[in-house]
Amino acid sequence: MVGVSILVRPATPADTRRVVEIYVDSWNAGFTGLMPPIEADAGRIQRWATDLASDRTSWWVAEADGTIAGLVGVGPSRDPLDPQLGELDTIAVDPAHWRTGLGTTLMHTALDALATYRQAILWTLANYPQAQRFYESTGWYADGTTRADGHQVMFRHDLRA
Ligand SMILES: CC(C)(COP(=O)(O)OP(=O)(O)OC[C@H]1O[C@@H](n2cnc3c(N)ncnc32)[C@H](O)[C@@H]1OP(=O)(O)O)[C@@H](O)C(=O)NCCC(=O)NCCS
């Protein structure tokens, strides 16, 4: 968006409500027809408050003109469990800001943080071109690995190529 000032900063538990709002809104707008809709219920808010306070994953939020409009988290890979392999945990942008470059800005922060690993992975939905095109535009590639009966596909990023 022309003239919008973007600031990426580490997330804190104080950001929980807005982070959950964006996570839920982007899920429901992006995954229509692929996944059931979700809600910002008390359990989800509690889980996010715990995640944002945890040391295992590093979280950032992007503020657009002072309002949080996106989030990203990275850490060591969980599936496969491998401390030598990085994983992009979650990336989500408020639908009102889609296609403005905010996701790419957050991805650059994530890739800088992942640069301590030789490679990183992420899991996304099969048959979901929106995210797959986005990941390809930032250097990720599908490596052919799947899980959940082929409903999820792994993408990989070579960080020290
Ligand atoms: C995926 C997501 C984070 C992208 O955020 P964004 O801010 O819209 O991304 P950007 O504006 O930086 O887009 C960069 C490029 O990605 C690709 N892209 C992004 N959205 C796309 C779409 N809907 N269709 C096709 N390509 C798309 C394009 O190449 C785009 O460049 P362009 O706009 O110049 O053509 C956002 O769509 C989102 O939050 N989706 C819902 C949650 C989600 O899918 N998370 C990841 C799933 S695991």
The ligand as a Tripos MOL2 file, in Angstrom:
@<TRIPOS>MOLECULE
LIG
   48    50     1     0     0
SMALL
NO_CHARGES

@<TRIPOS>ATOM
      1 C1          0.1360  -16.3740    2.1950 C.3       1 LIG1
      2 C2          0.0860  -14.9230    2.7380 C.3       1 LIG1
      3 C3          0.8680  -14.8530    4.0540 C.3       1 LIG1
      4 C4          0.7420  -13.9990    1.6980 C.3       1 LIG1
      5 O1          0.7790  -12.6850    2.2460 O.3       1 LIG1
      6 P1          0.7540  -11.3810    1.3050 P.3       1 LIG1
      7 O2          1.0860  -10.2140    2.1770 O.co2     1 LIG1
      8 O3         -0.5010  -11.3240    0.5300 O.co2     1 LIG1
      9 O4          1.9870  -11.6830    0.3180 O.3       1 LIG1
     10 P2          2.7410  -10.6580   -0.6630 P.3       1 LIG1
     11 O5          1.8780   -9.4640   -0.9430 O.co2     1 LIG1
     12 O6          4.0960  -10.3940   -0.1210 O.co2     1 LIG1
     13 O7          2.8380  -11.5430   -2.0010 O.3       1 LIG1
     14 C5          4.0890  -11.9080   -2.5890 C.3       1 LIG1
     15 C6          3.8380  -12.7880   -3.7940 C.3       1 LIG1
     16 O8          3.2510  -14.0280   -3.4010 O.3       1 LIG1
     17 C7          2.3760  -14.5000   -4.4560 C.3       1 LIG1
     18 N1          0.9880  -14.4970   -3.9750 N.ar      1 LIG1
     19 C8          0.5000  -13.9830   -2.8210 C.ar      1 LIG1
     20 N2         -0.8360  -14.2070   -2.7250 N.ar      1 LIG1
     21 C9         -1.1910  -14.8600   -3.8570 C.ar      1 LIG1
     22 C10        -2.4370  -15.3540   -4.3610 C.ar      1 LIG1
     23 N3         -3.5880  -15.1940   -3.6890 N.pl3     1 LIG1
     24 N4         -2.4350  -15.9760   -5.5600 N.ar      1 LIG1
     25 C11        -1.2960  -16.1520   -6.2650 C.ar      1 LIG1
     26 N5         -0.0730  -15.6880   -5.8430 N.ar      1 LIG1
     27 C12        -0.0470  -15.0590   -4.6610 C.ar      1 LIG1
     28 C13         2.5310  -13.4800   -5.5950 C.3       1 LIG1
     29 O9          3.6280  -13.9090   -6.3900 O.3       1 LIG1
     30 C14         2.8930  -12.2180   -4.8150 C.3       1 LIG1
     31 O10         3.5460  -11.2370   -5.6020 O.3       1 LIG1
     32 P3          2.6200  -10.1950   -6.4700 P.3       1 LIG1
     33 O11         1.5320   -9.6760   -5.5630 O.co2     1 LIG1
     34 O12         3.6140   -9.1320   -6.8580 O.co2     1 LIG1
     35 O13         2.0780  -10.9850   -7.6130 O.co2     1 LIG1
     36 C15        -1.3960  -14.4580    2.9250 C.3       1 LIG1
     37 O14        -2.0950  -14.7130    1.7390 O.3       1 LIG1
     38 C16        -2.1110  -15.1460    4.0740 C.2       1 LIG1
     39 O15        -2.0340  -14.7210    5.2320 O.2       1 LIG1
     40 N6         -2.8660  -16.2160    3.7520 N.am      1 LIG1
     41 C17        -3.6780  -16.9350    4.7550 C.3       1 LIG1
     42 C18        -2.8260  -17.7210    5.7010 C.3       1 LIG1
     43 C19        -1.8940  -18.6370    4.9470 C.2       1 LIG1
     44 O16        -2.2130  -19.1310    3.8800 O.2       1 LIG1
     45 N7         -0.7290  -18.8630    5.5400 N.am      1 LIG1
     46 C20         0.2370  -19.7880    4.9900 C.3       1 LIG1
     47 C21        -0.3610  -21.1390    4.8760 C.3       1 LIG1
     48 S1          0.6160  -22.4100    5.5150 S.3       1 LIG1
@<TRIPOS>BOND
     1     1     2 1
     2     2     3 1
     3     2     4 1
     4     2    36 1
     5     4     5 1
     6     5     6 1
     7     6     7 2
     8     6     8 1
     9     6     9 1
    10     9    10 1
    11    10    11 2
    12    10    12 1
    13    10    13 1
    14    13    14 1
    15    14    15 1
    16    15    16 1
    17    15    30 1
    18    16    17 1
    19    17    18 1
    20    17    28 1
    21    18    19 ar
    22    18    27 ar
    23    19    20 ar
    24    20    21 ar
    25    21    22 ar
    26    21    27 ar
    27    22    23 1
    28    22    24 ar
    29    24    25 ar
    30    25    26 ar
    31    26    27 ar
    32    28    29 1
    33    28    30 1
    34    30    31 1
    35    31    32 1
    36    32    33 2
    37    32    34 1
    38    32    35 1
    39    36    37 1
    40    36    38 1
    41    38    39 2
    42    38    40 1
    43    40    41 1
    44    41    42 1
    45    42    43 1
    46    43    44 2
    47    43    45 1
    48    45    46 1
    49    46    47 1
    50    47    48 1
@<TRIPOS>SUBSTRUCTURE
     1 LIG1         1 GROUP 0 **** ****
